[in-house]
Amino acid sequence: MFELNNLLRNNIKNLTPYSSARDEFQGEASVYLDANENAFGSPLDTPYNRYPDPLQYKVKMRLSEIKGVPARNIFIGNGSDEAIDILFRSFCNPGVDNVIIVPPTYGMYQVSANINDVEARKVLLTEEYQLHLEGIAEAIDEHTKLIFICSPNNPTGNSINRDDIETLLANFNGIVVIDEAYINYSRQKTFIQELTEYANLVVLQTLSKAWGLAALRVGMAFASEEIIEVMNRVKPPYNVNEASQQLALEALGNVAQVNAWIKETLEQRDKLVLTLKDMAFVLDIYPSDANFILVKTTDAKGIYNFLVEHGIIVRNRNNVELCEGCLRITVGTPEENDTLIQTLQQYK
Ligand SMILES: Cc1ncc(COP(=O)(O)O)c(C=O)c1O
């Protein structure tokens, strides 16, 4: 049986969170002398002298409308990387607990585990880049708190079979974290709508990819009210700054632009695949549900260096298990993709 209280670290269960000035008085007042701010303003055209809303209410209300999820089920972090770290700090006792990761996958799960002194048990994906359910079942023990699944997966680009993820959600008594950073590009449905079904589900999304706001550092976790409440207690009081909150809110009003870019990115991706697949050094291009493609080549290092010499940077994944010979290429603008293709045509 999934029981949140049994999963939480004791120190977090008993934590009295920091109570900020903005927590202690909510509402409108004419004179604010409670937070030791500079009352005169900021040496900028726009004032930023007041602390931001610790719970990012306005951004959550807008996200709630867009995602069809109540605001109380949304956590906002300084990037989804912060949400990943907060999950470790909330649930994993350093040196005691473990998590399961399924490489090749996004590198921050391992790094966050290392920072928090938590063992990350690796269960490699299959050759088809799908979950190895038996391997995962064998790796789970009574100290396994979290399983990280990235879908669509970085760096492979494919989505993970939905039925397999549901099998984990239904059978694992810890938390299944589904990282949907690339979901806006995917043919697959988000898991957000399953929050009412599974108490042990956390879905991560971000404004860094399709929303084009990587520099603002705004990422989301969607989960049960109880899990969100824990994450809010553990997070730094003002984790999302005021400029990011204001700009995110403005950007979230522009869904049409984002949808147009998604459509164009997918068209460009398909075009890129068609051109690349006929090149002599390309051995395989893996099916992608994201805004990048994983390309298996005869000489990843040689091609990578050749591209760098021509001012084009892709990601060399040659040293990643199950990605030998692979380059991960982000889909760019039509002009950038043309430059890439023209340059690759000169590679001998
Ligand atoms: C799968 C995945 N999750 C999360 C992130 C980080 O997102 P954020 O910018 O919201 O921290 C990335 C960034 O590359 C990613 O690929």
The ligand as a MOL file (V3000), in Angstrom:
LIG
                    3D

  0  0  0     0  0            999 V3000
M  V30 BEGIN CTAB
M  V30 COUNTS 16 16 0 0 0
M  V30 BEGIN ATOM
M  V30 1 C 14.3500 15.4760 -19.3210 0
M  V30 2 C 14.6870 16.7950 -18.7560 0
M  V30 3 N 14.1690 17.1470 -17.5820 0
M  V30 4 C 14.4430 18.3480 -17.0360 0
M  V30 5 C 15.2970 19.2300 -17.6620 0
M  V30 6 C 15.6190 20.5170 -16.9720 0
M  V30 7 O 14.5760 21.3930 -17.0730 0
M  V30 8 P 14.5940 22.8060 -16.3630 0
M  V30 9 O 15.1850 23.7630 -17.3130 0
M  V30 10 O 13.1400 23.0570 -16.0880 0
M  V30 11 O 15.3900 22.6730 -15.0830 0
M  V30 12 C 15.8580 18.9030 -18.8890 0
M  V30 13 C 16.7890 19.8330 -19.5560 0
M  V30 14 O 17.4820 19.5360 -20.4680 0
M  V30 15 C 15.5440 17.6440 -19.4430 0
M  V30 16 O 16.0710 17.2650 -20.6110 0
M  V30 END ATOM
M  V30 BEGIN BOND
M  V30 1 1 1 2
M  V30 2 1 2 3
M  V30 3 2 2 15
M  V30 4 2 3 4
M  V30 5 1 4 5
M  V30 6 1 5 6
M  V30 7 2 5 12
M  V30 8 1 6 7
M  V30 9 1 7 8
M  V30 10 2 8 9
M  V30 11 1 8 10
M  V30 12 1 8 11
M  V30 13 1 12 13
M  V30 14 1 12 15
M  V30 15 2 13 14
M  V30 16 1 15 16
M  V30 END BOND
M  V30 END CTAB
M  END
